[in-house]
Amino acid sequence: MLRKKRLRTLLKYKAQFISMIIMIALGVGVFVGFNMEWYSLERDTGELLEATGFADYRIYSEKGFTAQDLEKILAVDGVKEGTRFLSVNTTVQGDTNVLALTVSENIQVSGVYLMDGEPYDPESLDGIWLSDQYAEKNGIHVGDSLGLTYKIMQVRGTVKGLIKAGEYMICLPDETQMMPDYNSYGFAYISPAMLKKAILFEFYPQINVISDLPKADFVAAAERALGKTTLILGRDENVSWAESRGEIEEGQTMGSILPVLFLAIAVLTMVTTMHRVTASEKTQIGTLKALGFRNRRIILHYTSYALMIGLMGIALGIGVGYLLGWYILSPGGAMATYIDLPAWKLYVPGFCWAVLAAILLFVTGIGFLSVREMLAGTAADALRPYTPKKMRHLRVEETKAFKALGFGTKWNLRDCLRHKSRSFMTLFGVLGCTILLVGGLGMKDTLDAFVTQFYDVAIHYRNRINLDGENVTRSDAEALAEAYEGDWSAMGSVQMGEKPVSLEIYHIQRDKVRFLDTDMKVTPLGDEGAYICGRIARDQGLKTGDSLTFSPYDSEDSYTVPVAGVLSSLTESIVMTDACADAAGIPYTINTVYTDAEEIPSDSRILNAQSKKAIMDSFDTFMELMNVMVALLVIAAVVLGVVVLYNLGVMSYTERYREMATLKVVGFKDRKIGRLLITQNLWLTVVGIALGIPAGIGVLRYLLTALASEYELKLVIGPVTYAVSVLLTFGVSLLVGLMIARKNRHIDMVAALKTEE
């Protein structure tokens, strides 16, 4: 008997049950998907970094390190392994592409992960192990010949293997490019023997070390061992580690925000809906009790609905989570365009299963408590239909202003106050919908403005020419800049306190490079001092007018200059003009020229050239991914709004069924009653939007600070975003209202009014 009743009940309340399943599935899917994303990324990247011996520290010297220097570092207590290391950008012969040519004396440190071909051979005199991504994009196969040029060095060999490497897990030529472009840039490893054959001597400007020592301890020990101050960077200052960890931390942050919103709405929807369903079934519950069914069996029967809803919602949600995780983390997924891994495996954190079990227990508990409330008292009490609690008159109802309101306004106000939980849930659903729309579309506006200002306005050149700083004198560099009608810069690293930062010295006469202040407005560089990025200003507590001190590496000298302003920057940098640097006595080597020239002929003084177009192409890929993510957020917002509002609308219709039947009896038309229902929905929508817009701005501001502080993004939300967010939310609310209003045609006035209160 109860089995047949269960089926009839499921069919009778199918809209409510389906909506609860969808909301639980959305909440669980977002929760599982986002936590699966960061956890899987952490494990997948960790496997590659461990397999390739990713270094904890990198020691730099322009003069290079000897084998004896390496022995001194290996003798430091706490150092496990180390290698001399070389990585230089070389030009592919017969092409304009650039490959980071890499040599590691000890392939167990900063080594390679073989994907295809022969294993790496440290004694090979002609073998090249090439990035498999670069090879795929450029139609190169194992066994092909490849030639590379760096200054006067010529390297030609045979591609013997296709690889991945932890050092190039995120393969970017420099900080101006946000997305890898394997069509034009990649990496290749050769053996130490092949390097010596090409240049006839050993030259390694870097020592990579694996060590568990804290950075401060390692730096002190390394400098004692080498007998000089050197530039030492930790793994968190390497782009592959820092950016992948940034993605993991972003995933953790997102996993603690969006899922909470969806799960909160799902749980609140479950609480209110299950209560209303059991209230509507009160007479049925009383009938079962009068027929002799024990309370325990009735409770189990109705609790089973909540259990089924929970199980189905969670099962569906896990599937949604895996689909979301696979969309982000797969060989053809969004993350694979950025991070280069040999395998993409999906893992669910252990705590997720505990949370899902708690959700199921909580959902089942909601069903249990709802039916237990209806079983209170005798069978006769249970047989009486559920009646909402009586509404006491409020003082506001005695005011002239309230009495002057129309009937429909009074009716809707009283209903909102009588059914506070339903009204709150409707408001909360609209609020969540608006937050998602404002946050998603606002993020797109912010990134569009960022790209426009940094890459359309600040980068005002067509080509960036990288010079051989070691063999080009200042007069040669200035002559090249003059010949190409360009501006020049000198870039290097300095130590500010214990932290390495970039020192950028510019000579700007032809407006090829522009600088942005903290409001993203173009500002000229003055000669009166140095300009610092927002992160340095924030971390060091500096402002315009203060003084800052820094020291070049491999030098005991230090320089103090006034702070002339604060800039927005992609890097942690100190920026100044050449006139300011000359006045302060700061030595520098010109290594970059910025020009509008389209053709850059081969020149022994030029290492390579990078076009603005290549940088912008990488951003096009980035923005395509962002547009997809925004579209998903918009879809999620619409689904959330439709499901929540429809569910609550049906609940409102059910609760006011008798009242609407009364209105029909006294002469109200279906259209008039429908307008009453729609009006209340729109009232709550207006309040929800009014609260949701500032809440969405606040959430977006937090996300920009928590997830993208390194880009110093300025929050930008355009009028179109506000308009679309408001109109879409209103549209969803109006659509749901119209769907509910159509039900008025099916009201059975006699059946609704014959029941005794």
C-alpha positions in Angstrom: 0.0 0.0 0.0 2.6 2.5 1.0 4.6 1.7 -2.1 1.7 2.7 -4.3 1.2 5.8 -2.2 4.9 6.7 -2.6 4.6 6.6 -6.3 1.4 8.7 -6.3 3.0 11.2 -4.0 6.1 11.5 -6.1 3.9 12.2 -9.2 1.8 14.7 -7.3 4.7 16.7 -6.0 7.0 16.0 -8.9 7.8 19.7 -9.5 8.9 20.2 -5.9 10.9 16.9 -5.8 12.6 17.6 -9.1 13.5 21.1 -8.0 15.0 19.9 -4.8 17.0 17.2 -6.6 18.3 19.8 -9.1 19.3 22.3 -6.3 21.1 19.5 -4.4 22.8 18.3 -7.6 23.9 21.9 -8.4 25.3 22.5 -4.9 27.0 19.1 -4.7 28.3 19.4 -8.3 29.9 22.8 -7.7 31.3 21.7 -4.4 32.8 18.5 -5.8 33.9 20.0 -9.1 35.8 23.0 -7.6 37.4 21.0 -4.8 38.3 18.2 -7.3 39.9 20.8 -9.6 42.4 22.2 -7.1 43.1 18.9 -5.4 43.7 17.1 -8.7 45.8 19.9 -10.0 47.9 19.7 -6.8 48.5 16.0 -7.2 49.0 16.0 -11.0 51.5 18.9 -10.9 53.2 17.4 -7.8 53.8 14.2 -9.7 55.5 15.9 -12.6 57.6 18.2 -10.3 58.8 15.2 -8.2 59.5 13.0 -11.3 61.6 15.7 -12.9 63.4 16.8 -9.7 62.1 20.3 -9.6 64.6 22.5 -7.8 63.9 24.2 -4.5 66.5 27.0 -5.0 68.2 28.6 -8.0 71.5 30.4 -7.6 72.4 32.9 -10.4 75.7 34.4 -11.5 76.4 36.2 -14.8 80.0 35.0 -14.7 79.0 31.4 -14.4 79.7 28.7 -11.8 82.6 26.2 -11.8 82.5 22.6 -10.8 84.2 23.6 -7.5 81.3 26.1 -6.8 78.9 23.2 -7.2 80.9 21.1 -4.8 80.8 23.8 -2.2 77.0 24.0 -2.5 76.6 20.3 -2.3 78.7 20.3 0.9 76.2 22.5 2.6 74.3 20.6 5.4 70.7 20.2 4.3 71.4 20.1 0.5 70.2 16.8 -1.0 71.1 17.3 -4.7 72.3 20.0 -7.1 73.3 20.6 -10.6 74.8 23.3 -12.8 72.2 24.5 -15.1 71.9 26.6 -18.3 68.7 28.0 -20.0 69.0 30.5 -22.8 66.5 31.6 -25.4 67.7 30.5 -28.9 66.3 31.2 -32.3 65.2 28.2 -34.5 67.2 28.2 -37.7 65.1 29.0 -40.7 62.3 30.3 -38.5 61.5 33.2 -36.1 60.4 30.8 -33.3 62.3 30.7 -30.0 63.3 27.7 -27.9 64.6 27.8 -24.4 67.8 25.7 -24.8 68.4 23.9 -21.6 71.3 21.9 -20.1 71.3 20.2 -16.7 74.5 18.4 -15.6 72.6 16.2 -13.2 69.3 15.2 -15.0 67.9 14.1 -11.6 67.6 17.8 -10.8 65.5 20.0 -13.1 65.3 17.1 -15.5 62.8 15.8 -18.1 59.8 13.5 -18.4 59.9 11.4 -21.5 56.7 11.2 -23.6 58.1 9.6 -26.8 61.4 8.5 -28.3 64.7 7.6 -26.7 65.5 8.2 -23.0 67.7 11.2 -22.3 71.4 10.6 -22.9 73.8 12.9 -21.0 76.7 11.8 -23.3 74.9 12.4 -26.6 76.7 14.7 -29.0 73.8 15.3 -31.4 70.6 14.6 -29.5 67.8 17.1 -28.8 64.9 16.4 -26.5 62.1 18.7 -27.5 58.9 19.9 -25.9 56.2 17.6 -27.2 53.7 20.5 -27.3 56.0 22.6 -29.4 56.7 19.6 -31.7 53.0 19.0 -32.2 52.2 22.6 -33.0 55.1 22.9 -35.4 54.9 19.5 -37.1 58.2 18.1 -35.7 58.7 14.4 -35.1 61.3 12.1 -33.5 64.2 11.8 -36.0 63.8 15.2 -37.5 66.8 17.6 -37.7 66.7 20.8 -35.8 69.1 23.8 -35.7 69.3 26.5 -33.0 71.3 29.8 -32.9 72.4 31.8 -29.8 74.8 34.7 -30.5 77.6 33.0 -32.3 76.7 29.6 -31.1 75.2 27.1 -33.6 73.6 23.9 -32.4 72.3 21.3 -34.8 71.1 17.9 -33.9 68.4 15.2 -34.2 65.2 15.2 -32.2 65.6 12.0 -30.2 62.8 12.4 -27.7 59.7 14.4 -26.9 59.4 15.5 -23.4 57.8 17.6 -20.7 59.7 19.3 -17.9 58.8 20.7 -14.5 60.9 23.8 -15.1 58.7 24.6 -18.1 55.4 23.3 -16.8 54.1 26.8 -17.6 56.1 27.7 -20.6 56.2 31.5 -21.0 59.0 33.6 -22.6 58.6 36.4 -20.1 56.2 38.1 -17.7 54.4 40.1 -20.4 52.8 36.9 -21.7 50.0 35.3 -19.7 49.4 32.2 -21.8 51.8 29.7 -23.4 52.0 29.9 -27.2 53.7 26.7 -28.4 53.4 27.8 -32.0 56.2 30.3 -31.4 57.9 29.4 -28.1 58.9 26.1 -26.5 61.9 24.4 -24.8 64.5 21.8 -25.6 67.2 19.9 -23.6 70.6 18.9 -24.9 73.4 17.1 -23.1 76.4 18.7 -21.3 78.6 17.0 -23.8 76.8 18.6 -26.7 77.0 22.0 -25.1 80.7 21.7 -24.6 81.1 20.6 -28.2 79.2 23.7 -29.4 80.9 26.4 -27.4 84.2 24.5 -26.6 84.1 25.2 -22.9 81.7 24.9 -20.0 79.4 27.8 -19.0 76.7 27.4 -16.4 75.2 30.6 -15.0 72.9 28.8 -12.6 73.0 26.2 -9.9 69.8 24.4 -9.1 69.4 22.8 -5.7 67.0 20.4 -3.9 67.0 21.2 -0.2 64.5 21.3 2.7 66.2 24.3 4.3 64.2 27.4 4.8 65.2 30.1 2.4 66.8 32.4 4.9 69.0 29.6 6.2 69.9 28.3 2.7 70.8 31.8 1.4 73.1 32.4 4.4 74.7 29.0 4.0 75.1 29.3 0.2 76.6 32.8 0.4 79.1 31.6 3.1 80.0 28.6 0.9 80.6 30.8 -2.2 82.1 33.7 -0.4 79.9 36.3 -2.1 76.4 37.7 -2.3 74.4 36.2 -5.1 70.9 36.2 -6.5 69.0 33.2 -5.0 65.4 32.5 -5.9 63.2 29.9 -4.2 60.7 27.7 -5.9 57.9 30.1 -5.2 59.7 32.7 -7.3 59.7 30.4 -10.3 56.8 30.8 -12.7 56.0 27.1 -13.0 55.7 26.7 -9.3 54.2 30.1 -8.4 51.6 30.1 -11.1 50.5 26.5 -10.6 50.3 27.1 -6.8 48.4 30.2 -7.6 45.9 28.2 -9.6 45.6 25.7 -6.7 45.0 28.4 -4.1 42.5 30.1 -6.4 40.7 26.8 -6.7 40.7 26.4 -2.9 39.3 30.0 -2.6 36.6 29.4 -5.2 35.8 26.1 -3.6 35.0 27.8 -0.4 32.8 30.5 -1.9 30.6 29.3 -4.8 29.8 25.9 -3.3 28.7 27.5 -0.1 26.3 29.7 -2.0 24.8 26.8 -3.9 24.7 24.4 -1.0 23.1 27.1 1.3 20.3 27.7 -1.3 19.9 23.9 -1.8 19.6 23.3 2.0 17.2 26.2 2.6 15.1 25.1 -0.4 15.0 21.6 1.1 13.9 22.9 4.5 11.1 25.0 3.3 9.9 22.6 0.6 9.8 19.5 2.7 8.0 21.3 5.4 5.3 22.5 2.9 5.0 19.0 1.3 4.4 17.3 4.6 2.0 20.1 5.6 0.1 19.5 2.4 0.1 15.8 3.2 -1.2 16.4 6.8 -4.6 14.8 6.0 -3.0 11.8 4.4 -0.7 11.4 7.4 -3.8 11.6 9.7 -5.6 9.0 7.6 -2.6 6.6 7.8 -2.5 7.1 11.5 -6.3 6.5 11.8 -5.9 3.3 9.8 -3.6 1.9 12.5 -0.2 2.7 11.0 2.3 3.3 13.7 4.1 6.6 13.9 7.4 5.0 13.3 6.3 3.5 10.0 4.7 6.8 8.8 7.9 8.6 9.7 10.0 6.1 7.8 7.7 6.4 4.8 7.9 10.2 4.6 11.5 10.3 5.6 12.3 8.0 2.7 11.3 10.9 0.3 14.0 13.1 1.7 16.5 10.2 1.6 15.6 9.5 -2.0 15.9 13.2 -2.9 19.3 13.3 -1.1 20.7 10.2 -2.7 19.5 11.2 -6.2 20.7 14.8 -5.9 24.1 13.8 -4.5 24.6 11.0 -7.1 23.7 13.5 -9.9 25.8 16.1 -8.3 28.9 13.9 -8.2 28.4 13.3 -11.9 28.1 17.1 -12.5 31.3 17.5 -10.4 33.2 15.0 -12.5 32.0 16.7 -15.7 33.1 20.1 -14.4 36.5 18.7 -13.3 37.0 17.0 -16.6 36.1 20.1 -18.5 38.8 22.0 -16.6 41.3 19.2 -16.1 41.7 17.1 -19.3 44.1 17.0 -22.2 41.7 19.2 -24.1 40.4 21.2 -21.1 40.8 24.7 -20.0 43.8 24.2 -17.7 45.7 22.2 -20.3 46.0 25.4 -22.4 48.1 26.8 -19.6 49.8 24.0 -17.7 51.7 21.3 -19.5 51.3 17.9 -17.8 52.0 14.3 -18.9 48.7 13.1 -17.4 45.4 14.6 -16.2 43.9 12.5 -13.4 40.9 13.4 -11.3 41.0 13.0 -7.6 38.3 13.9 -5.0 39.6 15.1 -1.6 38.7 12.9 1.3 36.9 15.6 3.2 34.4 15.9 0.3 33.0 12.4 1.0 32.5 13.3 4.6 30.7 16.5 3.7 28.5 14.6 1.2 27.6 12.1 4.0 26.8 15.0 6.3 24.6 16.6 3.6 22.7 13.3 3.1 22.3 13.0 6.8 21.1 16.6 7.1 18.6 16.3 4.2 17.2 13.1 5.6 16.9 14.7 9.0 14.9 17.6 7.5 12.4 15.0 6.2 12.3 13.3 9.6 11.6 16.5 11.5 9.0 17.7 9.1 6.8 14.6 9.3 7.3 14.3 13.1 5.8 17.7 13.5 2.7 16.7 11.6 2.2 13.6 13.7 1.9 15.5 17.0 -1.4 14.8 18.8 -4.1 12.3 18.2 -5.3 10.8 14.9 -8.2 13.3 14.9 -5.7 16.2 15.2 -3.7 14.8 12.4 -6.7 14.5 10.1 -7.4 18.2 10.3 -5.9 20.1 7.3 -2.8 22.1 7.9 -3.7 25.8 8.5 -1.0 28.5 8.6 -0.6 30.3 11.9 -2.9 33.2 12.4 -1.5 36.5 11.4 -1.8 39.2 14.0 -2.5 42.7 12.8 0.5 44.9 12.7 0.5 48.5 13.8 1.4 49.5 10.2 -2.0 48.2 9.1 -3.8 50.8 11.1 -1.9 53.7 9.5 -3.6 55.9 6.9 -0.8 55.1 4.4 -1.4 51.4 4.6 -5.2 51.8 4.4 -4.7 53.9 1.3 -3.0 51.1 -0.5 -4.8 49.0 -3.1 -6.2 45.6 -2.3 -3.5 43.7 -4.2 -0.7 45.5 -2.3 -2.3 44.8 1.1 -2.9 41.2 0.2 0.7 40.6 -1.0 2.2 42.4 2.0 0.2 40.3 4.5 1.2 37.1 2.6 4.9 38.0 2.7 4.7 38.6 6.5 2.7 35.4 7.1 5.1 33.2 5.1 8.4 34.7 6.1 10.5 31.6 5.3 9.1 31.4 1.8 9.6 35.1 1.2 13.2 34.9 2.6 14.0 31.9 0.3 12.7 33.8 -2.7 14.8 36.8 -1.8 17.8 34.6 -1.2 17.4 32.9 -4.6 17.2 36.3 -6.4 20.2 37.4 -4.3 22.3 34.4 -5.4 21.3 34.8 -9.0 22.3 38.5 -9.0 25.6 37.8 -7.3 26.6 35.2 -9.9 25.6 37.5 -12.8 27.4 40.6 -11.4 30.5 38.6 -10.3 30.8 36.7 -13.6 30.1 39.6 -16.0 32.1 42.0 -13.8 35.1 39.8 -13.9 35.0 39.9 -17.7 34.7 43.7 -17.6 37.7 43.9 -15.3 39.9 41.7 -17.4 38.8 43.4 -20.6 39.8 46.8 -19.1 43.1 45.2 -17.8 44.0 43.9 -21.3 43.0 47.1 -23.0 45.1 49.3 -20.6 48.1 47.0 -20.3 48.4 45.6 -23.8 46.6 48.1 -26.0 47.7 51.3 -24.3 50.9 50.6 -22.3 52.5 48.4 -24.9 52.8 51.0 -27.7 55.3 49.1 -29.9 55.1 46.4 -32.5 58.3 44.5 -31.7 60.5 44.1 -28.6 64.2 43.4 -29.5 66.2 41.6 -26.9 69.9 42.4 -27.1 73.0 40.5 -26.2 73.8 42.6 -23.1 77.2 41.0 -22.6 78.6 42.0 -26.0 76.7 45.2 -26.8 78.1 48.5 -25.5 75.8 51.3 -24.4 76.7 53.3 -27.5 75.9 50.2 -29.7 72.5 49.8 -28.0 71.7 53.5 -28.3 72.7 53.3 -32.0 70.3 50.3 -32.5 67.5 52.1 -30.8 68.1 55.2 -33.0 68.3 53.0 -36.2 64.9 51.4 -35.3 63.4 54.7 -34.1 62.7 53.1 -30.8 63.1 53.5 -27.0 65.2 51.3 -24.8 65.4 49.8 -21.4 67.8 48.0 -19.0 66.3 45.3 -16.9 67.9 43.4 -14.0 67.3 42.0 -10.5 68.2 43.8 -7.3 67.7 42.9 -3.6 65.3 45.0 -1.6 65.7 43.9 2.0 65.8 40.1 1.7 63.5 40.1 -1.4 64.5 40.0 -5.1 62.7 42.6 -7.2 63.1 43.7 -10.8 64.9 47.0 -11.6 63.7 48.5 -14.9 65.4 51.6 -16.3 63.8 53.3 -19.3 64.8 55.8 -21.9 61.5 57.0 -23.4 61.5 59.6 -26.2 59.2 58.1 -28.8 56.3 56.9 -26.6 56.9 53.2 -27.3 56.2 52.2 -23.7 53.7 53.8 -21.4 53.1 53.5 -17.7 49.9 53.2 -15.7 49.2 54.6 -12.2 47.0 52.7 -9.7 43.9 54.1 -11.4 45.0 52.5 -14.6 45.6 55.9 -16.2 48.7 56.7 -18.3 51.3 58.6 -16.3 54.7 60.0 -17.5 57.9 59.0 -15.8 59.8 61.8 -14.1 63.5 62.0 -13.4 63.1 62.9 -9.7 63.0 59.4 -8.3 61.9 55.8 -8.7 58.4 54.4 -9.2 57.3 51.3 -7.4 54.6 48.7 -8.1 51.5 48.5 -5.9 52.6 45.3 -4.3 55.9 46.7 -3.1 54.1 49.8 -1.8 51.7 47.6 0.1 54.2 45.1 1.4 56.9 47.6 2.3 54.5 50.3 3.5 56.0 52.9 1.1 54.3 55.9 -0.4 55.3 58.8 -2.6 58.0 60.9 -0.9 59.5 58.1 1.0 63.0 56.6 0.3 63.8 53.1 -0.8 67.1 51.3 -0.7 68.2 48.3 -2.8 71.4 46.5 -3.7 72.6 44.9 -7.0 73.6 41.2 -6.7 77.3 40.4 -6.9 77.9 43.8 -5.3 78.4 45.3 -1.9 77.0 48.7 -3.1 73.5 50.0 -2.1 71.5 52.8 -3.6 68.9 55.0 -2.0 66.4 56.9 -4.1 63.1 58.8 -3.4 59.8 57.2 -4.3 58.3 59.4 -7.1 55.0 57.4 -7.5 53.2 54.1 -7.4 52.5 52.2 -10.7 50.3 49.3 -11.7 52.7 46.5 -12.9 52.7 42.9 -13.9 55.9 42.3 -11.9 57.3 43.3 -8.6 59.4 46.1 -9.9 61.2 49.4 -9.4 61.0 51.6 -12.4 63.0 54.7 -13.1 64.4 56.8 -16.0 68.0 56.5 -17.2 68.5 60.1 -16.1 67.5 59.2 -12.5 69.7 56.1 -12.6 72.7 58.1 -13.9 72.2 60.7 -11.2 72.2 58.1 -8.5 75.2 56.3 -10.0 73.3 53.0 -10.6 75.1 50.8 -13.2 73.0 49.2 -15.9 73.3 47.4 -19.2 70.8 48.1 -22.0 69.2 44.9 -23.1 65.9 45.8 -24.8 64.8 48.0 -27.6 61.1 48.8 -28.4 60.2 49.7 -32.0 57.5 49.8 -34.5 59.7 48.3 -37.2 58.0 45.2 -38.6 61.1 43.4 -40.0 64.1 42.7 -37.7 67.1 41.5 -39.8 69.6 39.1 -38.3 72.3 40.9 -36.2 75.0 39.5 -34.0 73.9 42.1 -31.3 70.3 40.8 -31.3 69.3 37.7 -29.4 65.7 37.6 -30.6 62.6 39.6 -31.1 59.1 39.3 -29.7 56.1 40.9 -31.4 53.2 42.5 -29.6 50.9 40.4 -31.8 52.3 37.2 -30.2 51.6 38.6 -26.8 48.1 39.6 -27.8 47.4 36.2 -29.3 48.1 34.5 -26.0 45.6 36.9 -24.4 43.0 36.0 -26.9 43.3 32.4 -25.7 43.0 33.5 -22.1 40.0 35.7 -22.9 38.3 32.8 -24.7 38.6 30.7 -21.6 37.3 33.5 -19.5 34.3 33.9 -21.8 33.5 30.2 -21.4 33.7 30.5 -17.6 31.5 33.6 -17.6 29.0 31.8 -19.8 28.9 28.9 -17.3 28.3 31.3 -14.4 25.5 33.0 -16.3 23.9 29.6 -17.1 24.3 28.6 -13.4 22.7 31.9 -12.3 19.7 31.4 -14.6 19.2 27.7 -13.6 19.5 28.7 -9.9 16.9 31.5 -10.4 14.5 29.4 -12.4 14.6 26.4 -10.1 14.4 28.3 -6.8 11.7 30.7 -7.9 9.6 28.1 -9.6 9.8 25.8 -6.6 8.8 28.6 -4.3 6.2 29.9 -6.7 4.5 26.5 -6.7 4.7 26.4 -3.0 3.1 29.9 -2.8 0.4 28.8 -5.2 -0.3 25.7 -3.0 -0.4 27.6 0.2 -2.7 30.3 -1.2 -4.9 27.9 -3.2 -8.0 28.5 -0.9 -7.5 32.2 -0.9 -7.3 32.4 -4.7 -10.4 30.2 -4.9 -12.1 32.7 -2.7 -11.0 35.5 -4.9 -12.4 33.7 -8.0 -15.7 33.2 -6.2 -16.1 36.9 -5.5 -15.4 37.7 -9.1 -11.7 38.1 -9.6 -10.6 37.0 -13.1 -7.7 34.6 -13.7 -5.6 37.5 -15.2 -6.1 39.7 -12.1 -5.2 36.9 -9.7 -2.1 36.1 -11.9 -1.0 39.7 -11.6 -1.3 39.5 -7.8 1.1 36.5 -7.8 3.5 38.1 -10.3 3.6 41.4 -8.4 4.7 39.8 -5.2 7.5 37.9 -7.1 8.6 41.2 -8.6 8.7 43.0 -5.3 11.0 40.4 -3.9 13.0 40.5 -7.1 13.6 44.2 -6.7 14.7 43.8 -3.1 17.0 40.9 -4.1 18.6 42.8 -6.9 19.1 45.9 -4.7 20.9 43.7 -2.2 22.6 41.4 -4.8 24.4 44.1 -6.8 26.5 45.5 -3.9 26.9 41.9 -2.6 28.2 40.8 -6.1 30.6 43.8 -6.2 31.9 42.9 -2.7 32.4 39.2 -3.7 34.2 40.2 -6.9 36.4 42.7 -5.0 37.3 39.9 -2.6 38.1 37.5 -5.4 40.3 40.0 -7.2 42.3 40.5 -4.0 42.4 36.8 -3.1 42.9 35.3 -6.6 44.7 37.9 -8.7 46.6 40.2 -6.5 49.8 39.7 -8.6 48.1 41.4 -11.5 47.0 44.5 -9.5 43.6 44.5 -11.2 41.3 47.5 -10.8 37.7 46.6 -10.3 35.7 47.7 -13.4 32.0 47.0 -13.9 30.4 48.5 -17.0 26.8 49.7 -17.4 26.0 46.8 -19.7 26.9 44.4 -16.9 24.4 46.1 -14.5 21.8 46.2 -17.2 22.2 42.6 -18.2 22.2 41.5 -14.5 19.1 43.4 -13.7 17.2 42.5 -16.9 18.1 38.8 -16.8 17.1 38.5 -13.1 13.9 40.3 -13.8 13.3 38.2 -16.9 13.8 35.0 -14.9 11.4 36.2 -12.2 8.8 37.3 -14.7 9.0 34.1 -16.7 8.5 32.0 -13.5 5.7 34.2 -12.4 3.9 33.7 -15.7 4.4 30.0 -15.5 2.8 29.9 -12.0 0.0 32.4 -12.9 -1.2 30.0 -15.6 -2.1 27.5 -12.9 -5.0 29.7 -11.7 -7.1 28.4 -14.6 -7.2 25.0 -12.9 -8.4 26.0 -9.5 -11.4 23.9 -8.3 -13.4 26.4 -6.2 -15.8 23.9 -4.7 -13.1 21.5 -3.6 -10.9 24.3 -2.2 -13.8 26.0 -0.2 -15.6 23.0 1.2 -12.7 22.1 3.6 -13.4 23.2 7.1 -10.8 25.5 8.6 
